[in-house]
Every structure is written in C-alpha cells, then in structure tokens.
Amino acid sequence: MSSFERSIRVAAISALALALGLTLSACGRRGPLESPPGVVTTSQGLVELDPQGRPIAPPGEKKRLPIDWLLD
C-alpha cells in the first residue's frame, strides 16, 4: 500500500469519526430537568392539560405589530 493510499484511508476514517462524534454530541437537551408526569403546578396554580397530559398555554394578549398593516 502506497503512502498516498494510506493517507486517503486515514483521512476517510478521520472524516467518518468526526461525523459520528458531531452527530452524537448533539444528543440530549439543554435546560433544567422536567417534573414527573402528572405534576403540573405553577405560581398561578393548576394548569389545564390536554388529552396527552401536556400543559395547555393560557390565552395571550393580542398585540399589534407595526408590520400588521401588510396582513390586514
């Protein structure tokens, strides 16, 4: 095996290892731990849950943006 073929092989293996490392480094989520299922309390009290047990966001205020005239 010539040195050129060896360097190509090393470069290919290095590229695959780098791609695998970058792929696995993106696993997981950043942030605080989630509370156990069924325990939903906030500073405002109890929160409504949907059929899958996820909290439903309360309705927010309608805010107008300066660009809204384009959509009206």
mmCIF file of the N, C-alpha and C atoms, coordinates in Angstrom:
data_MODEL
# 
_entry.id   MODEL 
# 
loop_
_atom_site.group_PDB 
_atom_site.id 
_atom_site.type_symbol 
_atom_site.label_atom_id 
_atom_site.label_alt_id 
_atom_site.label_comp_id 
_atom_site.label_asym_id 
_atom_site.label_entity_id 
_atom_site.label_seq_id 
_atom_site.pdbx_PDB_ins_code 
_atom_site.Cartn_x 
_atom_site.Cartn_y 
_atom_site.Cartn_z 
_atom_site.occupancy 
_atom_site.B_iso_or_equiv 
_atom_site.pdbx_formal_charge 
_atom_site.auth_seq_id 
_atom_site.auth_comp_id 
_atom_site.auth_asym_id 
_atom_site.auth_atom_id 
_atom_site.pdbx_PDB_model_num 
ATOM 1   N N  . MET A 1 1  ? 0.851   -1.156 0.000  1.00 0.00 ? 1  MET A N  1 
ATOM 2   C CA . MET A 1 1  ? 0.000   0.000  0.000  1.00 0.00 ? 1  MET A CA 1 
ATOM 3   C C  . MET A 1 1  ? 0.907   1.233  0.000  1.00 0.00 ? 1  MET A C  1 
ATOM 4   N N  . SER A 1 2  ? 0.637   2.144  -0.912 1.00 0.00 ? 2  SER A N  1 
ATOM 5   C CA . SER A 1 2  ? 1.462   3.349  -1.019 1.00 0.00 ? 2  SER A CA 1 
ATOM 6   C C  . SER A 1 2  ? 1.073   4.354  0.062  1.00 0.00 ? 2  SER A C  1 
ATOM 7   N N  . SER A 1 3  ? 1.919   5.329  0.256  1.00 0.00 ? 3  SER A N  1 
ATOM 8   C CA . SER A 1 3  ? 1.654   6.331  1.289  1.00 0.00 ? 3  SER A CA 1 
ATOM 9   C C  . SER A 1 3  ? 0.442   7.189  0.912  1.00 0.00 ? 3  SER A C  1 
ATOM 10  N N  . PHE A 1 4  ? 0.190   7.376  -0.388 1.00 0.00 ? 4  PHE A N  1 
ATOM 11  C CA . PHE A 1 4  ? -0.973  8.144  -0.824 1.00 0.00 ? 4  PHE A CA 1 
ATOM 12  C C  . PHE A 1 4  ? -2.259  7.414  -0.457 1.00 0.00 ? 4  PHE A C  1 
ATOM 13  N N  . GLU A 1 5  ? -2.308  6.113  -0.724 1.00 0.00 ? 5  GLU A N  1 
ATOM 14  C CA . GLU A 1 5  ? -3.491  5.327  -0.376 1.00 0.00 ? 5  GLU A CA 1 
ATOM 15  C C  . GLU A 1 5  ? -3.716  5.300  1.129  1.00 0.00 ? 5  GLU A C  1 
ATOM 16  N N  . ARG A 1 6  ? -2.622  5.201  1.880  1.00 0.00 ? 6  ARG A N  1 
ATOM 17  C CA . ARG A 1 6  ? -2.725  5.186  3.334  1.00 0.00 ? 6  ARG A CA 1 
ATOM 18  C C  . ARG A 1 6  ? -3.264  6.519  3.847  1.00 0.00 ? 6  ARG A C  1 
ATOM 19  N N  . SER A 1 7  ? -2.794  7.619  3.275  1.00 0.00 ? 7  SER A N  1 
ATOM 20  C CA . SER A 1 7  ? -3.262  8.930  3.731  1.00 0.00 ? 7  SER A CA 1 
ATOM 21  C C  . SER A 1 7  ? -4.737  9.143  3.370  1.00 0.00 ? 7  SER A C  1 
ATOM 22  N N  . ILE A 1 8  ? -5.164  8.625  2.209  1.00 0.00 ? 8  ILE A N  1 
ATOM 23  C CA . ILE A 1 8  ? -6.577  8.702  1.832  1.00 0.00 ? 8  ILE A CA 1 
ATOM 24  C C  . ILE A 1 8  ? -7.424  7.900  2.809  1.00 0.00 ? 8  ILE A C  1 
ATOM 25  N N  . ARG A 1 9  ? -6.975  6.719  3.161  1.00 0.00 ? 9  ARG A N  1 
ATOM 26  C CA . ARG A 1 9  ? -7.700  5.863  4.092  1.00 0.00 ? 9  ARG A CA 1 
ATOM 27  C C  . ARG A 1 9  ? -7.786  6.515  5.474  1.00 0.00 ? 9  ARG A C  1 
ATOM 28  N N  . VAL A 1 10 ? -6.689  7.086  5.952  1.00 0.00 ? 10 VAL A N  1 
ATOM 29  C CA . VAL A 1 10 ? -6.684  7.758  7.254  1.00 0.00 ? 10 VAL A CA 1 
ATOM 30  C C  . VAL A 1 10 ? -7.617  8.967  7.222  1.00 0.00 ? 10 VAL A C  1 
ATOM 31  N N  . ALA A 1 11 ? -7.622  9.720  6.129  1.00 0.00 ? 11 ALA A N  1 
ATOM 32  C CA . ALA A 1 11 ? -8.494  10.885 6.006  1.00 0.00 ? 11 ALA A CA 1 
ATOM 33  C C  . ALA A 1 11 ? -9.962  10.459 5.996  1.00 0.00 ? 11 ALA A C  1 
ATOM 34  N N  . ALA A 1 12 ? -10.284 9.378  5.309  1.00 0.00 ? 12 ALA A N  1 
ATOM 35  C CA . ALA A 1 12 ? -11.660 8.908  5.254  1.00 0.00 ? 12 ALA A CA 1 
ATOM 36  C C  . ALA A 1 12 ? -12.123 8.425  6.623  1.00 0.00 ? 12 ALA A C  1 
ATOM 37  N N  . ILE A 1 13 ? -11.293 7.672  7.324  1.00 0.00 ? 13 ILE A N  1 
ATOM 38  C CA . ILE A 1 13 ? -11.650 7.192  8.658  1.00 0.00 ? 13 ILE A CA 1 
ATOM 39  C C  . ILE A 1 13 ? -11.783 8.358  9.627  1.00 0.00 ? 13 ILE A C  1 
ATOM 40  N N  . SER A 1 14 ? -10.914 9.341  9.504  1.00 0.00 ? 14 SER A N  1 
ATOM 41  C CA . SER A 1 14 ? -10.992 10.525 10.365 1.00 0.00 ? 14 SER A CA 1 
ATOM 42  C C  . SER A 1 14 ? -12.277 11.302 10.104 1.00 0.00 ? 14 SER A C  1 
ATOM 43  N N  . ALA A 1 15 ? -12.653 11.437 8.823  1.00 0.00 ? 15 ALA A N  1 
ATOM 44  C CA . ALA A 1 15 ? -13.879 12.157 8.483  1.00 0.00 ? 15 ALA A CA 1 
ATOM 45  C C  . ALA A 1 15 ? -15.101 11.421 9.030  1.00 0.00 ? 15 ALA A C  1 
ATOM 46  N N  . LEU A 1 16 ? -15.123 10.095 8.940  1.00 0.00 ? 16 LEU A N  1 
ATOM 47  C CA . LEU A 1 16 ? -16.240 9.325  9.490  1.00 0.00 ? 16 LEU A CA 1 
ATOM 48  C C  . LEU A 1 16 ? -16.299 9.438  11.011 1.00 0.00 ? 16 LEU A C  1 
ATOM 49  N N  . ALA A 1 17 ? -15.150 9.395  11.671 1.00 0.00 ? 17 ALA A N  1 
ATOM 50  C CA . ALA A 1 17 ? -15.113 9.525  13.124 1.00 0.00 ? 17 ALA A CA 1 
ATOM 51  C C  . ALA A 1 17 ? -15.571 10.917 13.544 1.00 0.00 ? 17 ALA A C  1 
ATOM 52  N N  . LEU A 1 18 ? -15.168 11.937 12.804 1.00 0.00 ? 18 LEU A N  1 
ATOM 53  C CA . LEU A 1 18 ? -15.588 13.296 13.108 1.00 0.00 ? 18 LEU A CA 1 
ATOM 54  C C  . LEU A 1 18 ? -17.098 13.446 12.924 1.00 0.00 ? 18 LEU A C  1 
ATOM 55  N N  . ALA A 1 19 ? -17.636 12.892 11.834 1.00 0.00 ? 19 ALA A N  1 
ATOM 56  C CA . ALA A 1 19 ? -19.076 12.976 11.591 1.00 0.00 ? 19 ALA A CA 1 
ATOM 57  C C  . ALA A 1 19 ? -19.848 12.250 12.692 1.00 0.00 ? 19 ALA A C  1 
ATOM 58  N N  . LEU A 1 20 ? -19.388 11.091 13.117 1.00 0.00 ? 20 LEU A N  1 
ATOM 59  C CA . LEU A 1 20 ? -20.047 10.353 14.191 1.00 0.00 ? 20 LEU A CA 1 
ATOM 60  C C  . LEU A 1 20 ? -19.967 11.123 15.500 1.00 0.00 ? 20 LEU A C  1 
ATOM 61  N N  . GLY A 1 21 ? -18.812 11.690 15.794 1.00 0.00 ? 21 GLY A N  1 
ATOM 62  C CA . GLY A 1 21 ? -18.648 12.463 17.024 1.00 0.00 ? 21 GLY A CA 1 
ATOM 63  C C  . GLY A 1 21 ? -19.546 13.680 17.060 1.00 0.00 ? 21 GLY A C  1 
ATOM 64  N N  . LEU A 1 22 ? -19.656 14.394 15.941 1.00 0.00 ? 22 LEU A N  1 
ATOM 65  C CA . LEU A 1 22 ? -20.517 15.576 15.896 1.00 0.00 ? 22 LEU A CA 1 
ATOM 66  C C  . LEU A 1 22 ? -21.989 15.188 15.995 1.00 0.00 ? 22 LEU A C  1 
ATOM 67  N N  . THR A 1 23 ? -22.347 14.066 15.405 1.00 0.00 ? 23 THR A N  1 
ATOM 68  C CA . THR A 1 23 ? -23.725 13.603 15.476 1.00 0.00 ? 23 THR A CA 1 
ATOM 69  C C  . THR A 1 23 ? -24.099 13.246 16.912 1.00 0.00 ? 23 THR A C  1 
ATOM 70  N N  . LEU A 1 24 ? -23.248 12.531 17.600 1.00 0.00 ? 24 LEU A N  1 
ATOM 71  C CA . LEU A 1 24 ? -23.554 12.105 18.959 1.00 0.00 ? 24 LEU A CA 1 
ATOM 72  C C  . LEU A 1 24 ? -23.441 13.238 19.962 1.00 0.00 ? 24 LEU A C  1 
ATOM 73  N N  . SER A 1 25 ? -22.674 14.260 19.653 1.00 0.00 ? 25 SER A N  1 
ATOM 74  C CA . SER A 1 25 ? -22.537 15.370 20.596 1.00 0.00 ? 25 SER A CA 1 
ATOM 75  C C  . SER A 1 25 ? -23.798 16.217 20.651 1.00 0.00 ? 25 SER A C  1 
ATOM 76  N N  . ALA A 1 26 ? -24.697 16.076 19.679 1.00 0.00 ? 26 ALA A N  1 
ATOM 77  C CA . ALA A 1 26 ? -25.927 16.862 19.658 1.00 0.00 ? 26 ALA A CA 1 
ATOM 78  C C  . ALA A 1 26 ? -27.067 16.153 20.387 1.00 0.00 ? 26 ALA A C  1 
ATOM 79  N N  . CYS A 1 27 ? -26.822 15.013 21.003 1.00 0.00 ? 27 CYS A N  1 
ATOM 80  C CA . CYS A 1 27 ? -27.879 14.297 21.713 1.00 0.00 ? 27 CYS A CA 1 
ATOM 81  C C  . CYS A 1 27 ? -28.230 15.003 23.009 1.00 0.00 ? 27 CYS A C  1 
ATOM 82  N N  . GLY A 1 28 ? -29.461 14.906 23.406 1.00 0.00 ? 28 GLY A N  1 
ATOM 83  C CA . GLY A 1 28 ? -29.903 15.483 24.667 1.00 0.00 ? 28 GLY A CA 1 
ATOM 84  C C  . GLY A 1 28 ? -30.424 16.896 24.499 1.00 0.00 ? 28 GLY A C  1 
ATOM 85  N N  . ARG A 1 29 ? -30.950 17.433 25.585 1.00 0.00 ? 29 ARG A N  1 
ATOM 86  C CA . ARG A 1 29 ? -31.472 18.793 25.578 1.00 0.00 ? 29 ARG A CA 1 
ATOM 87  C C  . ARG A 1 29 ? -30.816 19.572 26.695 1.00 0.00 ? 29 ARG A C  1 
ATOM 88  N N  . ARG A 1 30 ? -30.627 20.835 26.453 1.00 0.00 ? 30 ARG A N  1 
ATOM 89  C CA . ARG A 1 30 ? -30.044 21.698 27.456 1.00 0.00 ? 30 ARG A CA 1 
ATOM 90  C C  . ARG A 1 30 ? -31.179 22.354 28.242 1.00 0.00 ? 30 ARG A C  1 
ATOM 91  N N  . GLY A 1 31 ? -31.034 22.422 29.528 1.00 0.00 ? 31 GLY A N  1 
ATOM 92  C CA . GLY A 1 31 ? -32.040 23.085 30.332 1.00 0.00 ? 31 GLY A CA 1 
ATOM 93  C C  . GLY A 1 31 ? -32.284 22.329 31.624 1.00 0.00 ? 31 GLY A C  1 
ATOM 94  N N  . PRO A 1 32 ? -33.198 22.833 32.414 1.00 0.00 ? 32 PRO A N  1 
ATOM 95  C CA . PRO A 1 32 ? -33.481 22.180 33.698 1.00 0.00 ? 32 PRO A CA 1 
ATOM 96  C C  . PRO A 1 32 ? -34.221 20.860 33.501 1.00 0.00 ? 32 PRO A C  1 
ATOM 97  N N  . LEU A 1 33 ? -34.210 20.053 34.538 1.00 0.00 ? 33 LEU A N  1 
ATOM 98  C CA . LEU A 1 33 ? -34.922 18.773 34.498 1.00 0.00 ? 33 LEU A CA 1 
ATOM 99  C C  . LEU A 1 33 ? -36.417 19.018 34.458 1.00 0.00 ? 33 LEU A C  1 
ATOM 100 N N  . GLU A 1 34 ? -37.124 18.126 33.808 1.00 0.00 ? 34 GLU A N  1 
ATOM 101 C CA . GLU A 1 34 ? -38.575 18.224 33.744 1.00 0.00 ? 34 GLU A CA 1 
ATOM 102 C C  . GLU A 1 34 ? -39.177 17.572 34.979 1.00 0.00 ? 34 GLU A C  1 
ATOM 103 N N  . SER A 1 35 ? -40.327 18.074 35.394 1.00 0.00 ? 35 SER A N  1 
ATOM 104 C CA . SER A 1 35 ? -41.003 17.465 36.533 1.00 0.00 ? 35 SER A CA 1 
ATOM 105 C C  . SER A 1 35 ? -41.664 16.165 36.087 1.00 0.00 ? 35 SER A C  1 
ATOM 106 N N  . PRO A 1 36 ? -41.948 15.251 37.024 1.00 0.00 ? 36 PRO A N  1 
ATOM 107 C CA . PRO A 1 36 ? -42.565 13.981 36.669 1.00 0.00 ? 36 PRO A CA 1 
ATOM 108 C C  . PRO A 1 36 ? -43.942 14.180 36.048 1.00 0.00 ? 36 PRO A C  1 
ATOM 109 N N  . PRO A 1 37 ? -44.422 13.223 35.250 1.00 0.00 ? 37 PRO A N  1 
ATOM 110 C CA . PRO A 1 37 ? -45.746 13.347 34.639 1.00 0.00 ? 37 PRO A CA 1 
ATOM 111 C C  . PRO A 1 37 ? -46.832 13.446 35.699 1.00 0.00 ? 37 PRO A C  1 
ATOM 112 N N  . GLY A 1 38 ? -47.841 14.258 35.419 1.00 0.00 ? 38 GLY A N  1 
ATOM 113 C CA . GLY A 1 38 ? -48.963 14.401 36.322 1.00 0.00 ? 38 GLY A CA 1 
ATOM 114 C C  . GLY A 1 38 ? -48.766 15.477 37.368 1.00 0.00 ? 38 GLY A C  1 
ATOM 115 N N  . VAL A 1 39 ? -47.569 16.021 37.486 1.00 0.00 ? 39 VAL A N  1 
ATOM 116 C CA . VAL A 1 39 ? -47.311 17.074 38.460 1.00 0.00 ? 39 VAL A CA 1 
ATOM 117 C C  . VAL A 1 39 ? -47.129 18.376 37.693 1.00 0.00 ? 39 VAL A C  1 
ATOM 118 N N  . VAL A 1 40 ? -48.179 19.174 37.672 1.00 0.00 ? 40 VAL A N  1 
ATOM 119 C CA . VAL A 1 40 ? -48.126 20.449 36.970 1.00 0.00 ? 40 VAL A CA 1 
ATOM 120 C C  . VAL A 1 40 ? -48.604 21.529 37.917 1.00 0.00 ? 40 VAL A C  1 
ATOM 121 N N  . THR A 1 41 ? -47.662 22.247 38.472 1.00 0.00 ? 41 THR A N  1 
ATOM 122 C CA . THR A 1 41 ? -48.014 23.375 39.316 1.00 0.00 ? 41 THR A CA 1 
ATOM 123 C C  . THR A 1 41 ? -47.159 24.560 38.898 1.00 0.00 ? 41 THR A C  1 
ATOM 124 N N  . THR A 1 42 ? -47.752 25.726 38.945 1.00 0.00 ? 42 THR A N  1 
ATOM 125 C CA . THR A 1 42 ? -47.037 26.953 38.637 1.00 0.00 ? 42 THR A CA 1 
ATOM 126 C C  . THR A 1 42 ? -47.319 27.954 39.740 1.00 0.00 ? 42 THR A C  1 
ATOM 127 N N  . SER A 1 43 ? -46.760 29.133 39.613 1.00 0.00 ? 43 SER A N  1 
ATOM 128 C CA . SER A 1 43 ? -47.019 30.166 40.610 1.00 0.00 ? 43 SER A CA 1 
ATOM 129 C C  . SER A 1 43 ? -48.466 30.628 40.543 1.00 0.00 ? 43 SER A C  1 
ATOM 130 N N  . GLN A 1 44 ? -49.153 30.385 39.412 1.00 0.00 ? 44 GLN A N  1 
ATOM 131 C CA . GLN A 1 44 ? -50.535 30.791 39.250 1.00 0.00 ? 44 GLN A CA 1 
ATOM 132 C C  . GLN A 1 44 ? -51.508 29.692 39.659 1.00 0.00 ? 44 GLN A C  1 
ATOM 133 N N  . GLY A 1 45 ? -51.030 28.539 40.048 1.00 0.00 ? 45 GLY A N  1 
ATOM 134 C CA . GLY A 1 45 ? -51.910 27.446 40.457 1.00 0.00 ? 45 GLY A CA 1 
ATOM 135 C C  . GLY A 1 45 ? -51.873 26.305 39.458 1.00 0.00 ? 45 GLY A C  1 
ATOM 136 N N  . LEU A 1 46 ? -52.996 25.610 39.328 1.00 0.00 ? 46 LEU A N  1 
ATOM 137 C CA . LEU A 1 46 ? -53.084 24.468 38.433 1.00 0.00 ? 46 LEU A CA 1 
ATOM 138 C C  . LEU A 1 46 ? -53.155 24.911 36.981 1.00 0.00 ? 46 LEU A C  1 
ATOM 139 N N  . VAL A 1 47 ? -52.699 24.053 36.106 1.00 0.00 ? 47 VAL A N  1 
ATOM 140 C CA . VAL A 1 47 ? -52.681 24.327 34.666 1.00 0.00 ? 47 VAL A CA 1 
ATOM 141 C C  . VAL A 1 47 ? -53.539 23.279 33.979 1.00 0.00 ? 47 VAL A C  1 
ATOM 142 N N  . GLU A 1 48 ? -54.270 23.677 32.949 1.00 0.00 ? 48 GLU A N  1 
ATOM 143 C CA . GLU A 1 48 ? -55.070 22.719 32.183 1.00 0.00 ? 48 GLU A CA 1 
ATOM 144 C C  . GLU A 1 48 ? -54.154 21.795 31.396 1.00 0.00 ? 48 GLU A C  1 
ATOM 145 N N  . LEU A 1 49 ? -54.584 20.542 31.239 1.00 0.00 ? 49 LEU A N  1 
ATOM 146 C CA . LEU A 1 49 ? -53.813 19.558 30.488 1.00 0.00 ? 49 LEU A CA 1 
ATOM 147 C C  . LEU A 1 49 ? -54.628 19.084 29.297 1.00 0.00 ? 49 LEU A C  1 
ATOM 148 N N  . ASP A 1 50 ? -53.930 18.764 28.192 1.00 0.00 ? 50 ASP A N  1 
ATOM 149 C CA . ASP A 1 50 ? -54.617 18.202 27.029 1.00 0.00 ? 50 ASP A CA 1 
ATOM 150 C C  . ASP A 1 50 ? -54.746 16.690 27.218 1.00 0.00 ? 50 ASP A C  1 
ATOM 151 N N  . PRO A 1 51 ? -55.394 15.975 26.289 1.00 0.00 ? 51 PRO A N  1 
ATOM 152 C CA . PRO A 1 51 ? -55.582 14.522 26.464 1.00 0.00 ? 51 PRO A CA 1 
ATOM 153 C C  . PRO A 1 51 ? -54.278 13.723 26.608 1.00 0.00 ? 51 PRO A C  1 
ATOM 154 N N  . GLN A 1 52 ? -53.178 14.243 26.073 1.00 0.00 ? 52 GLN A N  1 
ATOM 155 C CA . GLN A 1 52 ? -51.897 13.544 26.204 1.00 0.00 ? 52 GLN A CA 1 
ATOM 156 C C  . GLN A 1 52 ? -51.161 13.911 27.490 1.00 0.00 ? 52 GLN A C  1 
ATOM 157 N N  . GLY A 1 53 ? -51.739 14.797 28.294 1.00 0.00 ? 53 GLY A N  1 
ATOM 158 C CA . GLY A 1 53 ? -51.117 15.161 29.559 1.00 0.00 ? 53 GLY A CA 1 
ATOM 159 C C  . GLY A 1 53 ? -50.163 16.327 29.471 1.00 0.00 ? 53 GLY A C  1 
ATOM 160 N N  . ARG A 1 54 ? -50.134 17.014 28.344 1.00 0.00 ? 54 ARG A N  1 
ATOM 161 C CA . ARG A 1 54 ? -49.248 18.170 28.190 1.00 0.00 ? 54 ARG A CA 1 
ATOM 162 C C  . ARG A 1 54 ? -49.986 19.429 28.629 1.00 0.00 ? 54 ARG A C  1 
ATOM 163 N N  . PRO A 1 55 ? -49.273 20.379 29.243 1.00 0.00 ? 55 PRO A N  1 
ATOM 164 C CA . PRO A 1 55 ? -49.947 21.612 29.677 1.00 0.00 ? 55 PRO A CA 1 
ATOM 165 C C  . PRO A 1 55 ? -50.395 22.451 28.489 1.00 0.00 ? 55 PRO A C  1 
ATOM 166 N N  . ILE A 1 56 ? -51.548 23.089 28.640 1.00 0.00 ? 56 ILE A N  1 
ATOM 167 C CA . ILE A 1 56 ? -52.089 23.969 27.604 1.00 0.00 ? 56 ILE A CA 1 
ATOM 168 C C  . ILE A 1 56 ? -51.737 25.404 27.990 1.00 0.00 ? 56 ILE A C  1 
ATOM 169 N N  . ALA A 1 57 ? -51.177 26.145 27.062 1.00 0.00 ? 57 ALA A N  1 
ATOM 170 C CA . ALA A 1 57 ? -50.794 27.526 27.337 1.00 0.00 ? 57 ALA A CA 1 
ATOM 171 C C  . ALA A 1 57 ? -52.041 28.392 27.499 1.00 0.00 ? 57 ALA A C  1 
ATOM 172 N N  . PRO A 1 58 ? -52.010 29.315 28.453 1.00 0.00 ? 58 PRO A N  1 
ATOM 173 C CA . PRO A 1 58 ? -53.162 30.210 28.605 1.00 0.00 ? 58 PRO A CA 1 
ATOM 174 C C  . PRO A 1 58 ? -53.225 31.173 27.429 1.00 0.00 ? 58 PRO A C  1 
ATOM 175 N N  . PRO A 1 59 ? -54.419 31.675 27.121 1.00 0.00 ? 59 PRO A N  1 
ATOM 176 C CA . PRO A 1 59 ? -54.521 32.614 26.002 1.00 0.00 ? 59 PRO A CA 1 
ATOM 177 C C  . PRO A 1 59 ? -53.724 33.883 26.304 1.00 0.00 ? 59 PRO A C  1 
ATOM 178 N N  . GLY A 1 60 ? -53.028 34.379 25.304 1.00 0.00 ? 60 GLY A N  1 
ATOM 179 C CA . GLY A 1 60 ? -52.215 35.574 25.483 1.00 0.00 ? 60 GLY A CA 1 
ATOM 180 C C  . GLY A 1 60 ? -52.920 36.823 24.992 1.00 0.00 ? 60 GLY A C  1 
ATOM 181 N N  . GLU A 1 61 ? -52.277 37.948 25.192 1.00 0.00 ? 61 GLU A N  1 
ATOM 182 C CA . GLU A 1 61 ? -52.826 39.217 24.742 1.00 0.00 ? 61 GLU A CA 1 
ATOM 183 C C  . GLU A 1 61 ? -52.629 39.369 23.244 1.00 0.00 ? 61 GLU A C  1 
ATOM 184 N N  . LYS A 1 62 ? -53.570 40.024 22.603 1.00 0.00 ? 62 LYS A N  1 
ATOM 185 C CA . LYS A 1 62 ? -53.432 40.348 21.187 1.00 0.00 ? 62 LYS A CA 1 
ATOM 186 C C  . LYS A 1 62 ? -52.572 41.595 21.084 1.00 0.00 ? 62 LYS A C  1 
ATOM 187 N N  . LYS A 1 63 ? -51.408 41.470 20.508 1.00 0.00 ? 63 LYS A N  1 
ATOM 188 C CA . LYS A 1 63 ? -50.515 42.610 20.344 1.00 0.00 ? 63 LYS A CA 1 
ATOM 189 C C  . LYS A 1 63 ? -50.383 42.914 18.860 1.00 0.00 ? 63 LYS A C  1 
ATOM 190 N N  . ARG A 1 64 ? -50.487 44.146 18.513 1.00 0.00 ? 64 ARG A N  1 
ATOM 191 C CA . ARG A 1 64 ? -50.333 44.573 17.128 1.00 0.00 ? 64 ARG A CA 1 
ATOM 192 C C  . ARG A 1 64 ? -48.887 44.966 16.898 1.00 0.00 ? 64 ARG A C  1 
ATOM 193 N N  . LEU A 1 65 ? -48.365 44.575 15.765 1.00 0.00 ? 65 LEU A N  1 
ATOM 194 C CA . LEU A 1 65 ? -47.024 44.951 15.351 1.00 0.00 ? 65 LEU A CA 1 
ATOM 195 C C  . LEU A 1 65 ? -47.121 45.995 14.244 1.00 0.00 ? 65 LEU A C  1 
ATOM 196 N N  . PRO A 1 66 ? -46.082 46.802 14.080 1.00 0.00 ? 66 PRO A N  1 
ATOM 197 C CA . PRO A 1 66 ? -46.123 47.815 13.027 1.00 0.00 ? 66 PRO A CA 1 
ATOM 198 C C  . PRO A 1 66 ? -46.306 47.240 11.621 1.00 0.00 ? 66 PRO A C  1 
ATOM 199 N N  . ILE A 1 67 ? -45.898 46.004 11.399 1.00 0.00 ? 67 ILE A N  1 
ATOM 200 C CA . ILE A 1 67 ? -45.994 45.417 10.067 1.00 0.00 ? 67 ILE A CA 1 
ATOM 201 C C  . ILE A 1 67 ? -47.350 44.747 9.816  1.00 0.00 ? 67 ILE A C  1 
ATOM 202 N N  . ASP A 1 68 ? -48.228 44.713 10.816 1.00 0.00 ? 68 ASP A N  1 
ATOM 203 C CA . ASP A 1 68 ? -49.534 44.065 10.662 1.00 0.00 ? 68 ASP A CA 1 
ATOM 204 C C  . ASP A 1 68 ? -50.397 44.670 9.576  1.00 0.00 ? 68 ASP A C  1 
ATOM 205 N N  . TRP A 1 69 ? -50.193 45.914 9.205  1.00 0.00 ? 69 TRP A N  1 
ATOM 206 C CA . TRP A 1 69 ? -50.994 46.535 8.146  1.00 0.00 ? 69 TRP A CA 1 
ATOM 207 C C  . TRP A 1 69 ? -50.815 45.798 6.829  1.00 0.00 ? 69 TRP A C  1 
ATOM 208 N N  . LEU A 1 70 ? -49.673 45.093 6.642  1.00 0.00 ? 70 LEU A N  1 
ATOM 209 C CA . LEU A 1 70 ? -49.471 44.325 5.412  1.00 0.00 ? 70 LEU A CA 1 
ATOM 210 C C  . LEU A 1 70 ? -50.401 43.114 5.360  1.00 0.00 ? 70 LEU A C  1 
ATOM 211 N N  . LEU A 1 71 ? -50.699 42.541 6.519  1.00 0.00 ? 71 LEU A N  1 
ATOM 212 C CA . LEU A 1 71 ? -51.515 41.334 6.580  1.00 0.00 ? 71 LEU A CA 1 
ATOM 213 C C  . LEU A 1 71 ? -53.004 41.638 6.589  1.00 0.00 ? 71 LEU A C  1 
ATOM 214 N N  . ASP A 1 72 ? -53.402 42.845 6.977  1.00 0.00 ? 72 ASP A N  1 
ATOM 215 C CA . ASP A 1 72 ? -54.828 43.208 7.060  1.00 0.00 ? 72 ASP A CA 1 
ATOM 216 C C  . ASP A 1 72 ? -55.420 43.478 5.713  1.00 0.00 ? 72 ASP A C  1 
# 
